[in-house]
Amino acid sequence: MSEENKREPNGESASHSADEAKEEAKASGADQTGAPEPVSKPQPAEAESANAAPADNAGKGEAKAAAEPKPSKAAVDSASEATPANAAESAPETPQANAADSAGEAAPKAERPARAPREAGAAAASKEPSDAPASELKGGADADKEAKAKAAAEARAARAAARAQKAEGGEAGAEAAPKEPSPNQPRLDRIVQLIREHVHPDAIVEAVINERDRHLPTLTIKPDHWREVAEFVKTHEELRLNYLSNLSGVDYETHMETVYHVVSLETKDSYCFKVKTMDREEPSIPSVTNVWAAANWNEREVYDLLGIHFPGHPDLRRIMMPDDWVGHPLRKDYVPIDPEV
C-alpha cells in the first residue's frame, strides 16, 4: 500500500474524532444549564464567511428600512405623549381613590357647623368698647367707683371693729388680772414726792412710766416751774441728775413740746422731763443752759427748726438755716416761700 493510502485513513479518523468531540460538547452543554457552549476557533475560510454575513444582513436591513414608509410628525407627537405618567393619569380611578376624595371633601363640610359658634363668639368679643354707647361706659365706671368705695368703707369698719374688740378684750383681761407694777415705779413716786415738797406742789402736770422705753420714769412739768425743777434735780443729793443726754422739740399741732433726757452719772438712773407750751404763735420755754451746758446748741436747734423761744439763753440764734431764712422748716404749718427748695 502506498503512503498516500496510508495517510487517508488517518485523516478520516481525525475528522470523525473532531465531529464526535463537537457532538459530545453539545450534549454536555445541553445538560449543564446556563453554561455557554464552547466556541471553536473559526478557520480562515469560516471567518471570512462570518464577516461577510453581517455585511449582507446590514445591506438587507437598509434596503428594508428604505422600503418601509416613514411615520408622520403627528404620529410621532402622539406617541411621545403616551408616556407612563400620562398613562397613569388617564388610567381609570379606583374605588379606594374615589372614597378618599369623598372623605376629604366631607371633612371641611363637617367642620363648618362646628366653627360657626366659635366664629360668632370671636366676632362678639372683638367688638371695640367704642361700639357701646357713651352713657353705658360712664355708668359702668361710676359703678366701679362706687363698688371700690363701698369695699374700702367696709374694710375700714372691719378694722375699727377689730380694734374695738381687741381693746375690750384687753380691758377685760386687765380687770381680770391686775397689772404688775413697773420695777421703776418706786423711783417715779420718790422724785414726784421730792419735787412737790421742795419746788412746788403744782409743778408736775403728769407722771407716768414709759414701758416702751425700758420703763423710763417720765414727768411733765409746767413751763413756769421748769427752771426751778431743773436746778433741783441736778443739785439734790439723792437724785444728782447732772448730765443732759438729749434735748428735742416736737410739734403736735395742738401744742408744742420740748423733751429732756437726763442721767445721773453716779447712780446711772435716767429720767425724762417734758415741758409743754400751748401758745403756737409765740411758743416759749425757759432756757436751762445755765443748768446743763449741753442745752446750749440743742436749744438753738429747736429754735431754728420749730421756732420755740428759750428766754435766758446766752446766744439764741439760728444754727442750721441761714440767718435770713423765713419760717421754721419742721413746723407742721410751715409753708416754704420757694416750693422747689
C-alpha positions in Angstrom: 0.0 0.0 0.0 1.3 3.4 -0.9 2.0 6.3 1.6 -1.0 8.3 0.3 -3.3 5.4 1.1 -1.8 5.1 4.5 -2.4 8.8 5.3 -6.1 8.9 4.2 -7.4 6.6 6.9 -5.7 8.9 9.5 -7.3 12.0 8.1 -10.8 10.4 8.1 -10.3 9.2 11.6 -9.2 12.7 12.6 -12.3 14.2 11.1 -14.5 11.7 12.7 -12.9 12.2 16.1 -13.4 16.0 15.7 -17.1 15.6 14.8 -17.6 13.3 17.8 -16.0 15.8 20.1 -18.4 18.5 18.9 -21.4 16.3 19.4 -20.3 15.4 22.9 -19.7 19.1 23.7 -23.2 20.0 22.5 -24.7 17.2 24.6 -22.8 18.3 27.7 -23.8 21.9 27.1 -27.5 20.8 26.9 -27.2 19.0 30.2 -25.5 22.0 32.0 -28.0 24.8 32.3 -26.6 28.3 32.0 -23.1 27.1 30.8 -22.1 28.5 27.4 -21.2 26.2 24.6 -17.6 26.0 23.7 -16.8 28.0 20.6 -14.2 26.6 18.4 -11.8 29.0 16.7 -13.0 29.5 13.2 -10.8 28.7 10.3 -9.8 31.4 7.9 -12.4 30.4 5.4 -15.1 30.3 8.1 -14.0 33.7 9.5 -14.4 35.3 6.0 -17.8 33.8 5.6 -18.8 35.1 9.1 -17.7 38.6 8.3 -19.5 38.6 5.1 -22.8 37.5 6.7 -23.2 40.6 8.8 -22.4 42.8 5.9 -25.2 41.1 3.9 -27.6 41.4 6.8 -26.8 45.2 7.1 -27.4 45.7 3.5 -30.7 43.9 3.7 -31.7 46.0 6.7 -31.0 49.3 5.0 -33.0 48.2 2.0 -35.9 47.1 4.2 -35.8 50.4 6.1 -35.8 52.4 2.9 -38.7 50.3 1.6 -40.9 50.9 4.8 -42.9 54.2 4.8 -41.8 56.9 7.4 -44.3 57.8 10.2 -45.8 61.2 10.1 -44.9 64.0 12.6 -48.4 63.8 14.2 -47.9 60.1 14.8 -44.5 60.8 16.5 -46.0 63.5 18.7 -48.9 61.3 19.8 -46.5 58.5 20.6 -44.3 60.8 22.7 -47.4 62.0 24.7 -48.3 58.4 25.5 -45.7 58.3 28.4 -46.1 56.3 31.6 -47.1 59.4 33.5 -49.8 60.3 31.0 -50.9 56.7 31.1 -51.2 56.8 34.8 -53.3 60.0 34.6 -55.6 58.6 32.0 -56.0 55.4 34.0 -59.5 54.9 35.4 -59.8 55.8 39.2 -60.1 53.0 41.6 -62.9 52.8 44.2 -60.4 53.4 47.0 -59.3 56.7 45.4 -62.9 57.8 45.0 -63.6 57.0 48.7 -60.6 59.0 49.9 -61.6 62.0 47.7 -65.2 62.0 49.0 -63.9 61.7 52.6 -61.6 64.7 52.1 -64.4 66.8 50.8 -66.8 65.8 53.6 -64.3 66.8 56.4 -64.4 70.6 55.7 -68.2 70.4 55.4 -68.4 68.7 58.8 -66.1 71.4 60.4 -68.1 74.3 59.1 -71.1 73.9 61.6 -68.6 73.4 64.5 -66.7 76.5 63.6 -69.8 78.7 63.3 -70.4 79.2 67.1 -66.7 79.9 67.7 -66.5 82.5 64.9 -69.7 84.1 66.2 -68.2 84.3 69.8 -64.9 85.7 68.5 -66.8 88.4 66.5 -68.7 89.4 69.6 -65.5 89.6 71.7 -63.6 91.6 69.1 -66.1 94.5 69.2 -64.3 97.6 70.5 -65.5 99.4 73.6 -66.3 102.4 71.4 -69.2 100.4 69.9 -71.1 100.7 73.2 -72.9 104.0 74.0 -71.0 106.6 76.0 -73.7 106.6 78.6 -73.2 102.9 79.3 -69.4 103.3 79.6 -69.8 106.2 82.1 -72.4 104.2 84.1 -70.0 101.3 84.3 -67.2 103.5 85.5 -69.4 105.1 88.2 -70.5 101.6 89.3 -66.9 100.5 89.7 -66.0 103.6 91.7 -69.0 103.1 94.0 -68.1 99.4 94.5 -64.5 100.3 95.4 -65.6 103.0 97.8 -68.0 100.6 99.4 -65.4 97.9 99.8 -62.9 100.4 101.3 -65.5 101.6 103.8 -66.4 98.1 104.8 -62.7 97.3 105.3 -62.2 100.4 107.5 -65.3 99.4 109.5 -64.0 95.9 110.0 -60.6 97.2 111.2 -62.2 99.6 113.6 -64.4 96.8 115.0 -61.4 94.6 115.4 -59.5 97.3 117.3 -62.5 97.9 119.5 -62.9 94.2 120.2 -59.2 94.0 121.0 -59.4 96.9 123.3 -62.4 95.5 125.1 -60.6 92.2 125.4 -57.5 93.9 126.8 -59.6 95.8 129.3 -61.4 92.7 130.3 -58.1 90.9 130.7 -56.7 93.8 132.7 -59.7 93.8 135.0 -59.5 90.0 135.4 -55.7 90.1 136.1 -54.3 93.2 137.8 -51.3 94.6 136.0 -48.0 94.2 137.8 -46.3 97.5 138.9 -43.2 98.6 137.0 -39.9 98.0 138.6 -39.2 101.7 138.3 -42.4 102.8 139.9 -40.8 103.4 143.3 -38.2 105.8 141.7 -41.0 107.7 140.0 -43.0 108.0 143.2 -39.9 109.2 145.0 -39.0 112.0 142.6 -42.6 113.2 142.4 -42.6 113.5 146.2 -39.3 115.4 146.3 -40.3 117.9 143.6 -43.7 118.6 145.3 -42.0 119.1 148.6 -39.1 121.2 147.6 -40.2 123.1 144.4 -44.0 123.5 144.2 -47.0 121.2 144.8 -48.4 122.1 141.3 -45.1 121.9 139.4 -45.9 118.4 138.0 -48.7 118.0 135.4 -48.3 114.3 134.9 -46.0 111.4 136.0 -46.0 108.1 134.2 -43.9 105.0 133.4 -42.9 104.8 129.7 -43.0 101.0 129.4 -41.9 101.1 125.7 -38.7 103.0 126.7 -37.4 100.5 129.3 -39.9 101.6 131.9 -38.4 105.1 131.9 -39.9 107.4 134.6 -41.4 110.4 132.7 -42.7 113.7 134.2 -44.5 116.6 132.5 -43.6 119.9 134.1 -45.3 123.3 133.9 -43.2 125.9 132.0 -43.3 128.4 134.9 -41.6 125.9 137.2 -39.3 124.2 134.8 -36.1 126.1 135.5 -36.5 125.6 139.3 -37.2 121.9 138.8 -34.1 121.5 136.6 -31.9 123.1 139.2 -33.4 121.0 142.0 -33.0 117.6 140.3 -29.4 118.4 139.4 -28.2 119.5 142.8 -30.3 117.3 145.1 -28.0 114.7 146.9 -30.4 111.8 146.3 -31.1 112.5 142.6 -27.9 114.2 141.2 -29.2 114.3 137.6 -26.0 116.1 136.3 -25.9 115.1 132.7 -28.3 116.1 129.9 -28.1 113.4 127.2 -30.7 114.7 124.8 -33.0 117.6 124.1 -35.5 117.7 121.3 -38.6 119.6 120.2 -42.0 118.2 118.9 -44.9 119.9 117.1 -48.2 118.1 118.0 -50.2 120.7 116.0 -52.4 121.4 119.2 -49.3 122.4 121.2 -45.5 122.3 121.1 -43.2 120.5 123.5 -39.6 120.0 124.5 -38.3 116.7 125.8 -35.2 116.4 128.1 -33.4 113.1 128.9 -31.2 113.5 132.0 -28.9 110.9 133.7 -27.1 110.7 137.0 -23.5 109.7 136.3 -23.2 108.5 139.9 -26.3 106.3 140.2 -26.9 105.7 136.5 -30.6 106.5 136.9 -32.4 108.0 134.0 -35.4 110.3 133.8 -37.4 112.1 131.1 -38.9 115.6 131.6 -41.4 117.1 129.2 -42.4 120.8 129.0 -45.5 121.9 127.0 -46.3 125.3 125.6 -49.9 125.9 124.4 -49.0 129.2 122.5 -48.2 128.3 118.9 -47.8 131.9 117.8 -45.2 132.7 120.4 -44.0 129.4 121.9 -41.6 130.0 124.8 -39.9 127.7 127.4 -37.3 128.9 129.9 -33.7 128.0 128.9 -31.8 125.6 131.1 -28.4 126.4 129.5 -27.1 127.6 132.9 -28.1 124.3 134.5 -26.8 121.9 131.8 -24.3 123.4 129.4 -25.2 120.8 126.7 -28.6 122.5 126.3 -26.9 125.5 124.5 -26.7 124.2 120.9 -29.8 121.9 121.4 -32.0 124.8 122.3 -30.6 126.8 119.3 -31.6 123.9 117.0 -35.1 123.6 118.4 -35.5 127.4 118.0 -34.2 127.2 114.4 -36.4 124.4 113.2 -39.5 124.8 115.3 -39.5 128.4 116.4 -39.6 127.8 120.2 -38.0 130.7 122.1 -35.8 130.0 125.2 -35.7 133.1 127.4 -32.4 133.2 129.3 -30.3 131.6 126.5 -27.0 133.4 126.1 -26.9 133.3 122.3 -30.2 132.2 120.8 -29.9 132.4 117.0 -30.1 130.0 114.0 -27.7 127.1 113.9 -28.6 125.2 110.8 -30.6 127.5 108.4 -29.3 130.9 107.1 -30.0 133.9 109.2 -32.3 135.4 106.6 -34.4 132.2 106.3 -38.1 132.8 106.6 -40.1 130.4 108.8 -39.1 127.2 110.7 -39.0 124.1 108.4 -40.1 121.4 111.0 -43.3 123.1 112.0 -46.5 121.4 110.8 -47.8 124.7 109.5 -44.6 125.6 107.6 -45.1 127.0 104.1 -42.0 127.5 102.1 -41.6 130.6 100.0 -39.9 128.7 97.2 -41.6 125.3 96.7 -38.7 123.9 94.8 -36.3 124.3 97.8 
